[in-house]
Amino acid sequence: MRTKLATVLVIPSLAFTVVAGVQTSALIGQATVLDEFAGQVALGQQITTLVHDLQSERDRTAGNLAALQARKTSANQASADIRQYYVAVDRSAADFREAADPLAGGDAAWQVTYNRARDAVDDLPTLRGAAASGAVGTDTVIANYTRTIDSLLTLLAQPSPGVERPELTQMVLRYVELARIKEVGSRLRARLYAAASAGAYGPTDQVELTDLRAQQLTALADFRVAATNAQVLRYEQAAGDAKFTAAVAMEQTTIATGSGDAKVLEPFRWWSLSQDRHDLLRQVESDVLGDAVDEAGTRSSDQLRRTLLVAGAVLAVLLIALIISVMIGRSVARSLHELRRHALHVAQDELPEAIERLRAVGHGVPKIEVPPSTVRSMDEVGEVADAFVAVHRSAVDLAVEQAIMRRNVNAMFVNLARRSQVLVERQLELLDELEREEGDPDQLASLFKLDHLAARMRRNDESLLVLAGTESSRRWNEPVALSAVAMAAAAEIEQYPRVRHEAVDNLYVIGHAVADVVHLLAELLENATNFSAPFTQVKMTTRSSSGRTATVEIVDEGLGMSDTALEEANVLLAEPPAADVAASERMGLFVVSHLAARHSIRVRLVAAERGIIATVWLPPSLLAPAPQGRALPEPAARPALAAVAAVPDSVTRELRLAAAPAALAGVPQQRTPPRPALPALPAADAGAATRVRRAPTRAEDVLKSVGATATETGSTWWSRQGGTRAGTLNGGPATVPPAASGPGGPTPPTVPITGGMMANGLPLRVPMAQLPPVDDEPQPAARIPTSRVEPDPEAVGSMLSKYYSGVRRAEAEDTADVRRTIVDQEAIQ
């Protein structure tokens, strides 16, 4: 914009400068011509003075030479007589050179003329020597002096102001004509003085005199035509002087008439009278030349003054125009710069801050004031600034509307998610009841699938809450081991048997972040299992870096992602975007991104040789020290596999149900998290009927199985009845405590205690029969005296898969039928 403004302002200024420069240059040229003209006219004063002295020297030399040749005077007398004229001429010649040298740089014609005149003046010593020796005649001397005088008179007529000033040319012509009148008169005097000094006329003197008188009359007529009235009057005044008329009268006597020859004049009287006439003409010449010098100087000064005024005016106008242009340009540029600064400030600061405030607001939409424009000009730039402020207000209004809409949509998401949570929670409770009452293995397997789908629906509801910006309702009040958190995340997905977990047990996640970390890892595990072949394994590794940070890596052997898709996914994970249509298509990554940003967790996807590696960095703020007085459960004694294989299928199922939690706690590598719940087992006595033993089924059960507890402030997912998972016993509610295991706990018997067989072929179990009474002293249980066997991890995985199937079948049995059977047996007895 500055360049354009400069171009718009500079081009007219340059055009004006060019035109004004041309005009000023012409004026300067004219002033220069007039200045040179005035200088050349002023030089006429030195030229006429030199000519006047040369005329006296010529005329006197001609008379002395004639007298010397007539032997009427000696050479010494002639030389002494002429010396004073030499001095006067030399002085005038020096003045002429001094005045003419500064004008030597004029036009070429004047220079040529000046050089010729100067050379003629420089040859005077030679001419003088020849005349003093008598080697030349009178006519030769007169002719040579006349040639020098003519060159000076030509230089006198050389000044020219140009054809556009004819009045100045006429002015030059006046004093030139008067100088020629004077020159012709001087030549007449020389001829008459030479004849007078010789005492007789020469053979050609009368012809020469007649011609000179004719030239004198012609020159006088030309002067009267060119001269002004004042100049003519001045000449007439000089011609009327007595000395002038006496010289004219004496000259008339030398004209031959019909009655006689021309009279020879007396030399000294003639010289005296002619010299007076010559001086009177010199005075008129000086006056006329002085008028010309004054007029030329006045014209030159006027022209120079006019040129300076014009140049000053042009310069002033140009300067004023430039100042005004610069001021206008700076004003426009400043307005545009301020408009640009205001636009950038709005685009980069105010509008993003307003949008961020509207995004971050939880309840109510704040009123956002749009400041007026800082551009106060009344021109089009100010109108553009006002229009931009109007656009800014419209953008803010649109952002407010979008914020209200987004808040309404988020509220709708939250309401729908909450309602769905309630329904899913009721569905899970109903599924728990159906699983406990169902005896058909096929139906029980279907119920297990429904149970898992409901758990996934619950996680989808939580994902909606995350995208809506609402905190999860799942809370945990104590640090939980990272290994347990990883197992809980695996329990949340459908294909959990494919997950192989390698964990360390010295890392604990702070309580309030447990639910979000479980959710985050579950989303990544589900992506890993969904986008890899069903026969492959997904490896999840947790490790610590100096105990300050924790890293979780999830490796799958799936199809992988292209470089572009991987880069887009990592950008999404690094900068959580607002919920939009893409969130419904890639909900997992969106939820992971928002959860990671909530707790400053870094998540990055890296292409592996086969599949993708998802790396999760947990910051130090999410890690906590181990809870006081409690650690992860110690591994329990595992039953011998041979002994388990030797009992019937029903007994083996019960044994696996009882030993599975201990097996889970004792396998350090490639563990499969427990999924189904352990049903109530037959009791050994009536006192054991108040205690229930269960195994972990879902993520919350996994966490409870390692000793973690839920907070009592509004949790609805981790505990459905005020903090722990509720069950039913003898028709009333009963709190189910976590399963106890460890080296200090009781060891269940090898063969479960049953109450007979049911009509469907399943054993009639006694609830809590496997556990020792709480109020009584613990009774030692029978143990299989076999050595401890360390199973192969693959074998454990196969065993756990069969364990889940048995657990589901066992949960389907109706404990109410067992209780009724026990009561009937007691009544019969």
Order of alpha helices (4+ residues) and beta strands (2+ residues): alpha-alpha-alpha-alpha-alpha-alpha-alpha-alpha-alpha-alpha-alpha-alpha-alpha-beta-alpha-beta-beta-alpha-beta-beta-alpha-alpha-alpha-beta-beta-beta-alpha-alpha-beta-alpha-beta-beta-beta-beta-alpha-alpha
